[in-house]
Amino acid sequence: MDFLQMNNISKSFPGVKALDDVSFEIKSGEVHSLIGQNGAGKSTLMGILNGITKPDEGEILINDLVVKIDDPKDAFNLNLSIVHQEFALCNNLSVAENIFLGNEPFNKYGYIDKKKIKNDAMKMLNSINVNLDTDEIVGNLNTSQWQIIEICKALAKSPKFIVMDEPTASLDESQIDNLFEIIKSLKNNGIGIIYISHKLNEIIKISDRITVLKDGKIKKTFGKENITEGLLIETMVGENIENKNSNNLEDIKEPILKLTELSHLNSFKNISFDLHKGEILGLSGLLGSGSNEILRSLFGIIELQTGEIILQDKLININNPRDAIENGIGYIP
């Protein structure tokens, strides 16, 4: 069994101490999640582990031996990999070619061994119980399949430990379930996974241990037993924030803005919702779902084909951003 330790790590940037005497550990075949608010120090700590950032103090040990990680190549040579939140794929290449991009095997004549690339890619996909055509062009696939390819790119480096940074950010529920099955396969193959996410329900579901970072310090480490979202939130924030909304529901019954049956080409169709005074309304969706286009149409950046916009019980026309501004509507991209 392999064992990774980060001991007494500290890192300062001008005006802020990002990490203050942080110790973190993971063993093979385990999912150890790292959570915290934005600015807690998660990215800095993982940057140090992957050689992107150098610590001011502290040491990293693998199997009780101190190792030096000055750059990502050192991390690679120590069998450490990271799956970034942003996809870094070439849409014009095949699945197999993307998996081994920059890490291609060569035959005895000095040419890229495409047959070996394909065979090794198939073996890798089979090892995590995924059926995916290695000859398929990546640009033809969906986001869930892109995430699988990013994981395989990390696996191509034969890692002992993998960092997964917000891996479900662009996935829907069914795709998330598929990713979790892959993570279970990786665990069964003896790979340790450091999992970073803001989605606490996922953290609880997938983790063996959960460590909370707050203001650059380790706040607490939990096992997977008897853990709740409320407890994690309280540990991250420092207080129980449940039922902190002071708005009286009676005060926001009347809508200040009504959108009715809005449509624009193939971006969105027949969208209706109300916004009430004193209310924050969340509008979410995956890339390409149309959520951004709805907001852009409300500001007059793109033209609506059908629908009505009613502001304070008055029907208004928004044909351009000037119309939106004159009606008191702003837009922050």
N, C-alpha and C positions, 0 to 999 in steps of 0.2 A: 504493500500500500504506500502510495506517495503522499507527501505532506508538505504543504506550502505555508510559510509563515511570513508575515510582514510585522516586524517588531519595532515599536517606539518611533514610528514614522512622523516626522514634522516637516512642514513646508510653509514658507512665508512668501508672499508677494507684496509689492509696495502698498503699505497701508492696511494689509489684512494677513492674518495667520490662517491659512487655508486648512492646515492639518496640525494638530497639537497632540503629540505623543500617542499616535493611533497604532493599535495592534489588531491584526486581523489574520485569520487562519482558515484553511480549507484542506480537506483530505480527498483522496480519489473516491469516485462513486458517490459524491455528495453534491447537493444544491445548497449553497450558502448565499442567501440573498443579502444585498446591501441596499438599505433604503434611507431616505432623509429628504428634507425639503431642498429646493433649489438653493445652491450655495453652501450646502452642508459639507461638501468636500469629497463626494463620491467620485466625480470625474477626475479630480486631482489624484486621488489614491490609485485609481485604475490606470491613470496616465503614468504614474511612477512604476507600477507593476509591468507595464508594457514598454517602458523605456522612452516614453514621450516626454516625461518630466523627471527631473532629478530631485531627490529629496535633500533637505538641509541636514537632516539627522535620521538615524534609524538604519535597519538592515533587513534584507530579504533572505530567507533560508528555504531551501528545498531539501527535504529529507535530512534536516539538521546541518546542512552544509551552507555556509554563506555564499551567495551568488552576487555577481555584479551585473546590473542591467543598465547600461548607458544609452542604449538606443533600441529600436524595435528589432534589429537583427539579433541582439543579445537575447531578447525575449523569445524570438523564433528558435534560436539554438537551444534554449532551455525548455522547449516544448510548451510555450505559453502562446495562446491565440486569443483574439478578440473578435467578436461579431458586433460591428458598429450598428447604430440605429439607422444610419443612412446607407442605402444600397450603393455599392460601388461595382457595378456590372457593365459589361459591354453588350448592348442589346443586339448587335449584329453578329455575335459569336454564339456558338452552341453551348448547351449546358456543360458538357465535358470540358470544352475550351475555357470557359469561365472559371470552372473549379480549379484548374491548374494554371491559370493565367499568372505569369511571372515565376512559376514553379514547374515549368514543363520538363518532362523527361526527354532525353535525346537517344537516338539509336547509335550504332557503332559508326555510322557514316557522318555523324554530326548534325543530322536533321531531327526536327521534333518528331517524336514517336507518337503519331496520332492514334495508332491502334492501342498502344499501352494507355494513353490518356483515356480513351473510351472505356477500355476494360476496367481500369482502376476506378473510374467514375461510377461505373455500374456496381462494382463491389462496394464502394463507399455508400451509395444509395441503398443497396440491399442491407448493409449493416445497420441502417437506421430505419429499415422497413418502409422505404419510400419507393413507389413505382413512378419513375419519371424518365422520359425518353432523353437519353444523353445527346442525341443528334438534334433535338429541337432547338430552334433559335430562341434565345432568352427573351427577345422583344415580344414574342408571341405568348409569353406566360403571364400568370397573375402574380400579385404581391406575395401570396403565401408561398408560391414556388420560388420566387426570388429569395425569400428568406431561407428556404431550404438550401439553395445554392450558396448563399453566404455562409451557412453553417458548414456545408461541405468544403468550402474554401478553407475554413479554419481547420477542418478535419484532415485536409490534404497535408497539413504540416505535422501530422501525428502528435497532436497535443496531449499533454497530461491534464492540463487545465484550460478551460475556455471562459472568457468573460463575455456575457451577453448583455449588451447595453440597450434597454428598452426594445426588446426583440418583437413585441406585439404591437408597437405603436401604429402600424399601418395594416393590421390584420383584423378580420371580423371574428365572430365567436367560433364558428366552425374551424377556421384556420388556426385560431389559438389552441383549440383542442388538439389539432393535428401536431402543432409545434410541441405541446406538452408530451405527446406520445414519443416524439423524437427525443426530447430531453430525457425521458425515462429510459430509452434505448441507450443514450450516451452514458447515463448513470450505470446501467447494467454492463456496459463495456469498460467501466472503471475510470471514466473521465470526471473530474471535478468541475463543477460549473458555478461561477460567480454570477448571480442573476441580479440585474438592476432594473427596477421598474417603479413607477408611481402608482400602479394599479394594485392596491393592497389585497383585493380578493385573489388575484393571481399569485401574489407573493405567498399568501397563506396556503394556497392549493399546491404549489409546486415545491416549496422549500423544506429542507431538513433543519436548517437553522436560519435565523433572521437577525442581522445586526443593524442597529439604528445609529446613524451618524447625525449629530446635531452640533452646529457651530464649530466644525472641525474636530470634534471629539467623539469617541465612542460613548454613546449614551447607555446602551444595553444590548445584550445578545439573548435571543429567545430560542427555545426549542420549538418544535412544531405542535406540541401538545397545548391545549387550552389557550390558544392565541386568538385574539379577535381584532377586527379592524379598529375598533374603538381604542383598544390598548395600544396598538401601534401608532395611531394618530396622537394619542396623549403623550406617548414617549417622544415622538418627533417634534411636536409643537411645544410641549411643556405644560399643557393644560388640556382639559376636556373641552373640545369645541362644539360638542353636540348641542343642538338647539340654541345656537348663538344668534340666529336671525332675529333681529328686533322688529322687523317689519310686521305690522298688523295686517293679516290677510284681508280684513275688511277694507283696508285703505287701498288695496290694489285690485279691487274687483272690476272697476271700469277700465277698459282698454284705452290707451293713448294712441296706439297705432294698430291698424288692422290690415293684414295682407290677405287678399282673397283670389284664389285660383290663378296664381302667377305662373307663367310659362315662358320659356326661352329655348327655341330650337330643341336639341336633344339634351340640353344641360339639366333642365328641371321642368316638371309638368304639374300643373294644378296644385301649387303649393299655397297653403293657407295657414296662418297663425296670428295670434294677437300678442302685443306687448303692452303690459300694464305699467302705470305710473309707479315709480319706486322699485321696479323689478329688474333683475338681471336675467335675461333669457339666453340660454346656451343653445347654439346651433352647431352640431357636430356631424362628421361624416368622413369617410376615407377619401383619399385623393381621387378626384374625378367624380365624386358623388353629387356635386352640384352646389354644395353649401357655400363655397366662395362666390360662385356665380350669382346666387340669390342676393348676397350682400352687395355685390357690384351693381346688380340691377337696381337695387334700392337706392343706390347713390347716383344712378344715371350713367354709369360707365358702359354698361351694355343695355341694349333696348329690349324692353319687355314686348312679347308678342301678344299676350293676353293677360287679363287680371286687373285688379283694382288696388290702389293704395289709399287708405283712409286715415288721415291724421287729425286727431281731436274732432272726430265726427264730420270731417270735411274731405270730400274726394279731391285728391291732388294728382297732377300729372308731373312725372319726373322724366324728362327727356335727356337731361345732361347733368353733370355735377353742380352746375350753377343753380338749377332748379332745386336740387336737394339741399344745398346750403341755404338758399332763400327760405326754405321750409324748416330750417333748424336741424337738418340731418347732417351729421359728420361721418367720416369714414377713415379709419386707421388701418392700413393694409397689414 
